[in-house]
Amino acid sequence: MKQPRLGDVLWYLQPEDVLKEIGQIMNMASVDTNTPGWFNHRTKATKNIISNMTDAEKEELQRKAEKIGEIGLPEEVKRR
């Protein structure tokens, strides 16, 4: 399996954080995957979150991406 993008790993592992950021982008108090137009903002939301991470947090996300690339997604993520 090839290594997934950091934004995708962030979405797989922390969807609540991404949805919260999408809510801020859309000026809405609450957003979920049933909110019309949410997906159009997912990439921007993940980029915003990653750009605000510390170097250590980015390195940890990179390690998780490498691990997913080697062994695949965790079972709990696959079940979602």
TAFENTA-V641976 format. One record per residue. N is the residue number from 1. OMEGA is omega in whole degrees, -180 to 180 (NA if undefined). Layout:
BEGIN
N:OMEGA + N:OMEGA
END
This chain:
BEGIN
1:178 + 2:-177 + 3:179 + 4:177 + 5:-178 + 6:179 + 7:178 + 8:178 + 9:178 + 10:179 + 11:-180 + 12:-171 + 13:-177 + 14:-177 + 15:-180 + 16:180 + 17:180 + 18:179 + 19:177 + 20:178 + 21:177 + 22:177 + 23:178 + 24:179 + 25:-177 + 26:-177 + 27:179 + 28:-179 + 29:-177 + 30:179 + 31:171 + 32:-176 + 33:174 + 34:179 + 35:179 + 36:176 + 37:-177 + 38:-173 + 39:180 + 40:-177 + 41:-175 + 42:-179 + 43:179 + 44:-180 + 45:-179 + 46:178 + 47:178 + 48:-178 + 49:-179 + 50:-179 + 51:179 + 52:179 + 53:172 + 54:177 + 55:-180 + 56:179 + 57:178 + 58:178 + 59:178 + 60:178 + 61:178 + 62:178 + 63:178 + 64:178 + 65:179 + 66:179 + 67:178 + 68:178 + 69:-179 + 70:-171 + 71:-179 + 72:-179 + 73:175 + 74:-178 + 75:-178 + 76:177 + 77:179 + 78:-177 + 79:-177 + 80:NA
END
